[in-house]
């Protein structure tokens, strides 16, 4: 790891000030992606601004159908929440399958959202749930927030404070795990709510998380795995690496989508 | 350089370290607590698991300065005196190890697992929750047996012999 200068922010204002004073600063929350990236010198921030100790950014608030999750809420917090399981069982399931129990004790919702790793699970959930991302300066729809591989609409110094969504009527998530590291080589989240059916795919597309609109139309007419019979996904916009070719991932998208719908219907 | 201050195994410690110092380095090199191991150094193997404020984490993936102000428990601090902790005793009795390199991390994860499942453990849960700990010798069979026996001993249902 290269040298870095650590700062512990006491508030969001303090974090913004520290960020403005840094040469090439980065925010850190749980650090489960950033610290390993710094160890391998893929990332070398001059200043590391720790958000983990800021008050009021942690917790799950559920009021009626509205669910709001503070950015510093850990995967373990989500995985242990009975209320979340009741409101959105697939997000609860997802939180239980991020990394391992040790990583889940530190990694946060906000960190995952801001990082937008193409193999991360949450972006698929938030996109399918038509979630709103609340930052220090504005609110954005997930459709506008996730812009590409490791890319979001966040401006310099802008911090994710929370995410908010309306609990769906039905939802399902299924991922094909990398056999060694268990991250989503392809993950599909389906959600059916007042606004219709949305299908979001992570781990497969070459521009990060995206929506499968053809599947959404078929499922809007008939919300069952049968509706996806015969649907194919073009490999032209899929990632390809030593673990899975573009063609393989394109097929996985259909298989995972069918399983996710079956799960949603069976719940 | 930053000042760090934390409670490690019940003892208050302070030091001055480079900001990039990992918690595991601080524990091993500054405090001499070499029971916490570095296996893969890439967040996968879990040989470095310690408890941070009561929760199991990988000490190779957090800086010492990030942990400043916290309470840390390492394998050395699990049993307060000369006796083994029930989970340590269970690993010994059920031979939950071969080379022993992964064992400190396995035991710290296992104790945390018991905390997270107050209703008790079954084999499926144990195998599932060992996701973050890798053993290259045993094939996990005796580790799972040890964790189940240790969990029972911790709940006070059965006596686990330490000898």
Interface residues (C-beta under 8 A of the other chain):
Chain A: X1 X2 X3 X4 X5 X6 X8 X28 X31 X32 X35 X36 X38 X39 X40 X48 X50 X52 X76 X80 X99 X100 X101 X102 X103 X105 X106 X181 X182
Chain B: X2 X18 X19 X20 X22 X41 X42 X43 X44 X46 X49 X52 X55 X56 X57 X58 X61 X62 X63 X65 X66 X109 X112 X113 X116 X129 X131 X132 X133
